[in-house]
């Protein structure tokens, strides 16, 4: 059949490249077929049928495996041949081709296990809401395009929706504020909130570190709603909100012109009232707004006395890459060389300063590791020259790591400053001694720091010795007091006159 198809396409004027693409064959095989006359090709097929193959002795075994397990792959057959038949004389690709030939010859199609779906009962009124994020590129009134980001909510029972837009990626404080706005729009709060695991635990579609930061955890605990995480990369488990995201993209934002964010959000709310929540839903066959009028009686009332925004601090996490940069808003910002550590979490905490600066820390409340001015451009590498200087960056990194190791920041900052002044050329060596001492004596490090400041001992070696000594005191119990026999208490050692000792010192002999 392939030979006939190749000949037919060649007669119709197709090139070798076109024939190869259409029939998914190699160019060399196409050339070989075109060089053969029909009689030569028939002889070639006969030679193939008569030619023995390496895997022919195992043909029956492979057929049995394929009948028992129709979903068996060529790679598994290759492994089973080696494991069960002690045969390793064929490459994996050879085994795969042989298996495919057997499937075609004996009509053993490869079965694919499909996921089974079933309709689940409708959610009870006030029980659940689903949340997801999306983005859309829209035309601007002033010309050009702009990327907008939105968060969408839907009450699972009534399908009542809420949408809010931003002209930048979402942050934790934005997510909390939008939750509050959604609860106000719904006139209450459901028992459970459903989120996508990807958006919660990793960088999501809107490129922000969104949920399960310390701030959102505090908010969730205060509001008291339950959290349900969908399985990773499983949109079917939250299909209601997935449909809302598509609805918003293709019914509201598509072909709409953007002017200002406020007017855009006003138009979004008007669309929800006019279409999003008014149009009859294809599943429940009712208008979400009408069903919500009944469902809101089952929602829990939300107190408005707690001001969440005043208690939130912007918390954004990013991964530290092996070239010692973090990615933020389509730019790369440097951290000191050596910050990336193989096998560690390599997580950085970002905070936006009031003066349009980006502060990078290794801990949420730790000292600032790097500080950069935010760039409005895209695709740039914003680097601090000091981060490229090896000795300077190593010293800076050691200082930050030591500062993070102690709870008493006043004492450790004093110690580091004193060491910097006393050992300007050997500061890194001193810091390494302290770092090693902390690893070896973690339980005594804080006490050792207090002692070196109390005694004004400005040396990494003194810190190490004190930490070692304190560890010994903790590990070894005090020696028991020895009770001497009273009859020996009165005995005295024999005494010699001072002349005797003078004679020994002068080289004389004692008699």
C-alpha positions in Angstrom: 0.0 0.0 0.0 2.8 2.5 0.9 4.5 1.7 -2.4 1.3 2.3 -4.4 0.7 5.6 -2.5 4.2 6.8 -3.1 3.9 6.1 -6.8 0.5 7.7 -7.0 1.6 10.9 -5.3 4.8 11.1 -7.4 2.6 10.8 -10.6 0.4 13.7 -9.3 3.5 15.9 -9.1 4.3 15.9 -5.4 7.9 16.4 -4.4 9.8 13.8 -2.3 9.6 16.1 0.8 5.8 16.5 0.4 5.3 12.8 0.0 7.4 12.1 3.1 5.3 14.5 5.1 2.0 13.2 3.8 2.9 9.5 4.4 5.1 10.1 7.5 8.0 8.3 5.9 11.7 9.1 5.6 13.0 10.8 2.4 15.5 8.0 1.9 12.7 5.4 1.9 10.7 7.4 -0.6 13.7 7.6 -2.9 14.2 3.8 -2.5 10.6 3.1 -3.5 10.7 5.4 -6.5 13.9 3.6 -7.8 12.1 0.2 -7.7 10.0 -1.1 -10.5 6.8 -2.9 -9.4 8.4 -6.3 -10.1 11.5 -5.3 -8.0 9.3 -4.2 -5.1 7.4 -7.5 -5.2 10.7 -9.4 -5.0 11.7 -7.1 -2.1 8.5 -8.0 -0.2 9.1 -11.7 -0.7 12.6 -11.3 0.6 11.3 -9.6 3.7 8.8 -12.3 4.4 11.5 -15.0 4.0 14.1 -13.1 6.0 14.4 -14.1 9.6 14.5 -11.4 12.3 16.3 -11.3 15.6 13.0 -11.3 17.5 11.4 -14.2 15.6 12.4 -16.8 18.3 10.4 -14.7 20.8 7.4 -14.1 18.6 5.0 -16.4 20.5 6.0 -14.9 23.8 5.5 -11.3 22.6 2.1 -12.3 21.0 1.0 -13.8 24.3 2.0 -10.7 26.2 0.1 -8.5 23.7 -3.0 -10.6 24.0 -2.9 -10.5 27.8 -2.0 -6.8 28.0 -3.2 -4.9 24.9 -1.8 -1.6 26.3 1.8 -3.0 26.5 4.3 -0.6 25.0 7.3 -1.4 22.9 9.6 -0.2 25.7 8.0 -2.5 28.2 8.3 -5.5 25.8 12.0 -4.6 25.4 12.4 -4.6 29.2 10.5 -7.9 29.6 12.6 -9.6 26.9 15.7 -8.7 29.0 14.1 -9.6 32.3 12.2 -12.8 31.4 14.0 -14.1 28.4 17.5 -12.8 29.1 17.6 -11.4 25.6 19.3 -8.0 25.1 20.4 -8.4 21.5 18.0 -5.8 20.0 17.7 -2.0 20.4 14.5 -0.6 21.9 13.5 0.9 18.6 13.9 -2.4 16.8 11.6 -4.0 19.4 9.1 -1.2 19.0 8.9 -1.7 15.3 8.5 -5.5 15.6 5.7 -5.0 18.1 3.9 -2.6 15.8 4.2 -5.2 12.9 2.7 -7.9 15.1 -0.2 -5.6 16.2 -1.0 -4.8 12.5 -0.6 -8.4 11.4 -2.7 -10.0 14.2 -5.1 -7.1 14.6 -4.1 -6.3 18.2 -4.8 -2.6 18.6 -3.2 -0.8 21.5 -5.9 -0.1 24.1 -5.9 3.3 25.7 -7.4 3.6 29.1 -9.8 6.6 29.1 -10.9 8.4 32.2 -14.5 7.6 33.2 -16.8 10.6 33.9 -20.0 10.6 35.8 -22.4 13.4 36.7 -22.0 14.4 40.3 -25.0 15.6 42.4 -25.5 19.4 42.4 -23.9 21.3 45.3 -26.2 22.3 48.1 -27.1 26.0 48.4 -24.3 28.0 50.1 -22.0 25.0 50.2 -19.3 25.8 47.6 -17.7 28.4 45.4 -14.9 27.9 42.8 -12.1 30.3 42.0 -9.7 30.6 39.1 -7.5 33.2 37.3 -7.2 34.2 33.7 -5.8 36.8 31.4 -6.6 38.4 28.1 -4.8 40.6 25.6 -7.1 43.5 24.6 -6.9 46.5 22.3 -6.1 49.9 23.9 -8.0 53.0 23.0 -4.7 54.8 22.7 -3.4 52.1 20.3 -1.5 48.9 20.8 -2.4 45.9 23.0 -2.4 45.4 26.7 -2.5 42.3 28.9 -5.1 42.3 31.6 -5.5 39.8 34.4 -8.7 38.7 36.2 -10.0 36.6 39.0 -13.3 34.8 38.6 -15.7 33.3 41.3 -18.7 31.1 40.8 -21.2 29.8 43.3 -21.5 26.1 42.4 -25.2 25.8 43.2 -26.6 28.9 41.5 -23.8 29.5 39.0 -23.8 33.1 40.2 -20.5 34.7 39.0 -18.2 37.5 40.1 -15.2 38.9 38.1 -12.6 41.5 38.9 -9.8 42.8 36.7 -6.2 44.1 37.2 -3.7 45.6 34.7 -0.9 43.7 36.4 -0.4 40.2 37.9 -2.2 39.5 41.1 -0.6 39.6 44.5 -1.7 38.1 47.8 -3.2 41.4 49.0 -5.2 41.6 45.7 -6.5 38.1 46.1 -7.7 38.8 49.6 -9.4 42.1 48.6 -11.1 40.3 45.7 -12.4 37.6 48.0 -13.9 40.3 50.2 -15.5 42.0 47.2 -16.9 38.7 46.0 -18.4 38.0 49.4 -20.0 41.4 49.5 -21.3 40.9 45.9 -22.8 37.5 46.9 -24.1 38.9 50.2 -22.5 36.1 52.1 -19.8 33.5 52.1 -20.0 29.7 51.2 -18.7 26.9 53.4 -16.0 25.8 51.0 -13.7 27.4 48.4 -12.2 25.4 45.5 -8.9 26.3 44.0 -6.5 24.9 41.3 -3.5 23.3 42.9 -1.2 24.8 40.3 -2.3 28.3 41.1 -2.0 27.7 44.8 1.4 26.0 45.0 3.3 27.2 41.9 3.4 30.1 39.5 0.0 30.3 37.9 -1.4 31.7 34.7 -1.2 35.2 35.9 2.5 34.8 37.0 2.0 35.6 40.6 2.6 33.8 43.9 -1.0 33.9 45.0 -2.3 31.7 47.7 -1.1 29.9 50.8 1.3 32.6 51.6 1.4 33.5 55.3 -1.0 36.4 54.6 -3.7 34.3 52.9 -3.4 31.6 55.5 -4.1 34.2 58.1 -7.1 35.5 56.1 -8.5 32.0 55.5 -8.3 31.2 59.2 -10.0 34.5 60.2 -12.8 34.0 57.7 -13.1 30.3 58.5 -14.0 28.9 55.1 -12.7 25.5 54.1 -10.2 25.1 51.2 -10.4 22.3 48.6 -7.5 21.8 46.3 -8.1 20.2 42.9 -5.7 17.6 41.6 -2.7 19.1 39.7 -3.4 19.7 36.0 -7.0 18.4 36.3 -9.3 21.1 35.0 -12.2 18.6 34.9 -12.4 18.7 38.7 -13.4 22.4 38.6 -15.2 22.5 35.3 -17.7 25.2 36.5 -15.1 27.9 36.9 -13.1 26.7 33.8 -16.2 27.5 31.8 -16.6 30.9 33.5 -13.0 31.8 32.5 -13.7 31.0 28.9 -17.0 32.8 29.1 -15.3 36.0 30.3 -12.6 35.8 27.7 -14.7 35.2 24.7 -18.0 36.9 25.6 -16.9 39.9 27.5 -13.3 40.9 26.8 -12.9 39.7 23.1 -12.9 42.7 20.7 -13.6 45.1 23.6 -11.4 48.3 23.7 -9.6 49.1 27.0 -9.4 52.7 28.2 -9.0 52.7 32.0 -9.1 50.0 34.6 -12.0 51.5 36.6 -14.3 51.8 33.6 -13.3 48.3 32.5 -14.3 46.9 35.8 -17.6 48.8 35.7 -18.3 47.4 32.3 -17.5 43.9 33.6 -20.0 44.3 36.4 -22.6 45.6 34.0 -21.9 42.5 31.7 -22.4 40.2 34.7 -25.8 41.8 35.4 -26.8 41.9 31.8 -25.4 38.6 30.5 -23.2 36.6 32.9 -25.7 36.2 35.6 -28.9 36.9 33.6 -28.6 34.4 30.7 -30.2 31.1 31.3 -27.6 28.5 32.3 -27.5 25.5 29.9 -27.2 23.0 32.7 -29.6 24.2 35.4 -31.9 25.8 32.8 -32.4 28.8 35.1 -31.1 32.3 35.4 -28.2 32.4 38.0 -29.5 35.7 39.4 -32.8 34.1 40.2 -31.3 31.0 41.8 -28.9 33.2 43.8 -31.8 35.1 45.3 -32.7 31.9 47.0 -29.2 30.7 47.6 -28.0 33.8 49.4 -30.2 32.9 52.3 -28.0 29.9 52.9 -24.7 31.8 52.7 -22.9 32.7 56.0 -22.9 36.4 56.9 -19.5 38.1 56.6 -18.5 40.7 59.2 -17.1 43.9 57.8 -15.3 45.0 60.9 -12.0 43.3 60.2 -9.7 45.4 58.0 -7.6 42.8 56.2 -5.8 45.1 53.9 -4.2 46.9 56.8 -2.7 43.7 58.2 -1.3 42.4 54.9 2.2 42.9 53.6 3.1 42.1 50.1 4.6 38.6 49.9 5.8 37.3 46.6 8.0 34.2 46.2 10.3 33.4 43.4 12.7 30.6 42.5 16.4 31.4 42.6 17.8 30.1 39.3 21.3 28.5 38.9 22.6 31.7 37.3 21.7 33.5 40.5 18.8 35.5 39.2 15.1 35.6 40.0 12.4 36.4 37.5 9.8 39.1 38.1 7.4 40.8 35.7 9.3 39.5 32.6 12.7 40.7 33.8 15.5 39.0 35.6 17.0 40.5 38.8 20.4 39.4 40.2 21.2 38.1 43.7 24.8 37.7 45.0 26.8 35.0 43.3 26.7 31.8 45.3 23.1 32.3 46.5 21.9 29.3 44.5 22.7 26.1 46.3 22.4 22.7 44.6 19.8 20.5 46.4 18.3 23.3 48.5 14.9 25.1 48.2 16.4 28.1 46.5 13.4 30.3 47.4 13.5 34.0 47.6 10.9 36.4 49.1 10.1 39.6 47.2 8.7 42.8 48.6 7.9 46.0 46.7 9.2 49.1 48.3 7.4 52.5 48.3 10.1 54.0 46.1 9.5 51.5 43.2 12.2 49.2 44.4 12.3 45.4 44.6 13.6 44.0 47.9 14.8 40.4 47.8 15.2 38.3 51.0 15.9 34.7 51.9 13.3 34.8 54.6 10.1 36.8 54.8 11.3 38.9 57.6 15.1 38.4 57.1 17.7 41.0 56.0 17.6 42.4 52.5 19.8 40.2 50.2 19.4 42.4 47.1 17.8 45.7 46.2 16.9 46.8 42.6 15.0 49.5 41.0 12.0 48.1 39.1 12.2 48.3 35.3 9.2 49.2 33.2 10.8 47.4 30.2 10.7 43.7 29.4 13.3 41.0 28.8 16.1 42.8 30.7 18.7 41.5 33.2 18.9 44.0 36.1 22.2 43.3 37.8 24.1 44.8 40.7 27.9 44.9 39.9 28.6 43.8 43.5 26.8 40.6 42.9 29.2 39.6 40.2 32.3 40.2 42.4 33.0 36.8 43.8 34.6 37.8 47.1 32.1 40.5 47.9 29.1 38.4 47.0 30.4 35.5 49.1 31.0 37.7 52.1 27.5 39.3 51.7 25.9 35.9 51.4 27.7 34.6 54.5 26.6 37.7 56.5 23.0 37.1 55.5 23.1 33.4 56.4 24.6 34.1 59.8 22.1 36.8 60.5 19.3 34.4 59.7 20.7 31.8 62.0 20.2 33.9 65.2 17.1 35.2 66.8 19.0 38.0 68.6 19.6 40.3 65.7 21.2 43.0 67.9 24.0 40.8 69.1 24.8 39.2 65.7 24.8 42.5 63.9 27.2 43.8 66.6 29.4 40.7 66.2 29.5 41.0 62.4 30.3 44.7 62.5 33.1 44.1 65.1 34.6 41.3 63.0 34.5 43.5 59.8 36.4 46.2 61.5 39.0 43.9 63.1 39.5 41.4 60.2 38.9 43.4 57.0 41.1 41.1 54.9 40.1 37.8 56.6 36.4 38.4 57.3 35.3 35.5 55.2 37.5 33.1 57.1 36.1 34.3 60.4 32.5 34.0 59.2 33.2 30.4 58.0 34.6 29.5 61.4 31.4 30.8 63.0 29.2 29.1 60.4 30.9 25.7 61.1 30.6 26.2 64.8 26.8 26.8 64.4 26.5 23.5 62.4 28.5 21.6 65.0 26.9 23.2 68.1 23.4 24.4 67.1 22.1 24.2 70.7 24.8 26.4 72.1 25.1 29.1 69.4 22.8 31.6 70.9 24.4 31.3 74.3 27.9 31.5 72.8 26.9 34.8 71.0 25.8 36.3 74.3 29.1 35.3 75.9 31.4 36.7 73.2 29.6 40.1 73.5 29.6 40.0 77.2 33.4 39.3 77.3 34.1 41.4 74.2 35.8 38.5 72.4 35.9 39.5 68.8 37.0 36.3 67.1 35.4 33.4 65.3 37.7 31.1 67.1 36.6 32.4 70.5 33.0 31.9 69.5 33.8 28.3 68.4 35.6 27.5 71.6 32.8 28.9 73.8 30.1 27.0 71.9 32.2 23.8 72.2 32.6 24.4 75.9 28.9 25.1 76.5 28.0 21.9 74.5 30.3 19.9 76.8 28.7 21.3 79.9 25.3 20.2 78.6 26.4 16.8 77.4 28.5 15.8 80.4 26.9 15.6 83.9 28.9 17.2 86.7 31.3 14.8 88.4 30.1 13.4 91.7 31.7 14.7 94.9 34.2 12.2 96.3 33.7 11.5 100.0 37.1 11.0 101.7 37.6 8.8 104.6 37.9 10.8 107.7 40.8 8.8 109.0 42.9 10.1 106.1 41.9 13.7 106.5 44.5 14.2 109.3 47.5 12.8 107.4 50.0 15.3 106.1 52.5 14.9 103.3 56.2 15.0 104.4 57.8 18.4 104.2 61.3 19.2 103.2 63.3 22.2 104.1 63.9 24.9 101.5 67.7 24.0 101.4 66.8 20.6 99.9 65.0 22.3 96.9 67.8 24.7 96.4 70.3 21.9 96.1 68.2 20.2 93.5 67.9 23.3 91.4 71.7 23.9 91.5 72.4 20.3 90.2 73.2 18.6 93.5 72.0 15.2 94.5 69.5 14.3 97.2 70.5 11.8 99.8 
